[in-house]
Amino acid sequence: MVQAELREYAIGALAGLGTSALPDLVDLFEDDTNSVLIRAAAAKGLGHVGLSTGDLSAVEPLLHYLVEALQHIQNSVDIEFPVLSEVGWAVGQ
């Protein structure tokens, strides 16, 4: 198994901790130095926490991302497709 895949699985497990994982998931999601796949996994984790707990604070960083990203998209190169897909799913939940 590739190290990046292990990180994604670890983020999924972290999300299983519920609201106590929110600070770490938000940090992983908002850190632009993380890979797109790590940030997408963190977005997915935030969505799972929000869905399973009803805690709307899980969705706030995702909504902020959407607002910022949509303002700066000029062409397809500007889109982080894995992150945007997971954010869209998470907010839709």
C-alpha positions as CSV (number, residue, x, y, z in Angstrom):
1,M,0.0,0.0,0.0
2,V,1.3,3.4,-0.9
3,Q,2.0,5.9,1.9
4,A,-0.5,8.4,0.5
5,E,-3.2,5.8,0.7
6,L,-2.4,5.0,4.3
7,R,-2.7,8.7,5.1
8,E,-6.2,8.8,3.4
9,Y,-7.2,5.8,5.5
10,A,-5.9,7.4,8.6
11,I,-7.9,10.5,7.9
12,G,-11.0,8.4,7.5
13,A,-10.4,6.7,10.8
14,L,-9.8,10.1,12.4
15,A,-13.2,11.2,11.2
16,G,-14.7,8.2,13.1
17,L,-13.8,9.9,16.3
18,G,-16.6,12.5,15.7
19,T,-16.5,16.1,16.8
20,S,-13.2,15.6,18.8
21,A,-11.5,15.1,15.4
22,L,-12.7,18.4,13.9
23,P,-9.7,20.6,14.8
24,D,-7.3,18.1,13.2
25,L,-9.5,17.6,10.1
26,V,-9.9,21.3,9.7
27,D,-6.1,21.7,9.9
28,L,-5.5,19.0,7.3
29,F,-8.1,20.5,5.0
30,E,-7.0,24.1,5.2
31,D,-3.2,23.4,5.0
32,D,-2.3,24.2,1.3
33,T,1.0,22.4,1.7
34,N,-0.9,19.1,1.9
35,S,-1.5,17.2,-1.3
36,V,-4.9,17.6,-3.0
37,L,-5.7,14.0,-2.1
38,I,-5.0,14.6,1.6
39,R,-7.2,17.7,1.6
40,A,-9.9,15.8,-0.2
41,A,-9.8,13.1,2.4
42,A,-10.0,15.7,5.1
43,A,-13.0,17.3,3.4
44,K,-14.7,13.9,3.2
45,G,-13.9,13.4,6.9
46,L,-15.5,16.7,7.8
47,G,-18.6,15.7,5.8
48,H,-18.8,12.4,7.7
49,V,-18.5,14.1,11.0
50,G,-21.1,16.7,10.1
51,L,-23.5,14.0,8.8
52,S,-23.1,11.7,11.8
53,T,-23.1,14.3,14.5
54,G,-25.2,17.1,13.1
55,D,-22.4,19.5,14.1
56,L,-22.6,22.4,11.6
57,S,-19.1,23.6,12.6
58,A,-17.8,20.7,10.4
59,V,-19.3,22.4,7.4
60,E,-18.1,25.9,8.0
61,P,-14.5,25.4,6.6
62,L,-16.0,23.7,3.6
63,L,-18.4,26.5,2.8
64,H,-15.5,29.0,3.2
65,Y,-13.5,26.9,0.7
66,L,-16.3,27.0,-1.8
67,V,-16.8,30.7,-1.6
68,E,-13.0,31.4,-2.0
69,A,-12.5,28.7,-4.7
70,L,-15.5,29.8,-6.8
71,Q,-14.3,33.4,-6.8
72,H,-10.8,32.5,-8.2
73,I,-11.7,29.9,-10.8
74,Q,-11.0,31.2,-14.3
75,N,-10.4,28.0,-16.1
76,S,-10.1,24.3,-15.4
77,V,-6.5,24.6,-14.3
78,D,-7.7,26.5,-11.2
79,I,-9.9,23.7,-10.0
80,E,-8.8,21.2,-7.4
81,F,-11.2,18.5,-8.7
82,P,-10.7,15.9,-5.9
83,V,-11.1,18.6,-3.2
84,L,-14.0,20.3,-4.9
85,S,-15.8,17.0,-5.4
86,E,-15.5,16.0,-1.8
87,V,-16.5,19.5,-0.6
88,G,-19.6,19.4,-2.8
89,W,-20.6,16.0,-1.4
90,A,-19.9,17.0,2.2
91,V,-21.9,20.2,2.0
92,G,-24.7,18.4,0.2
93,Q,-25.1,16.0,3.1
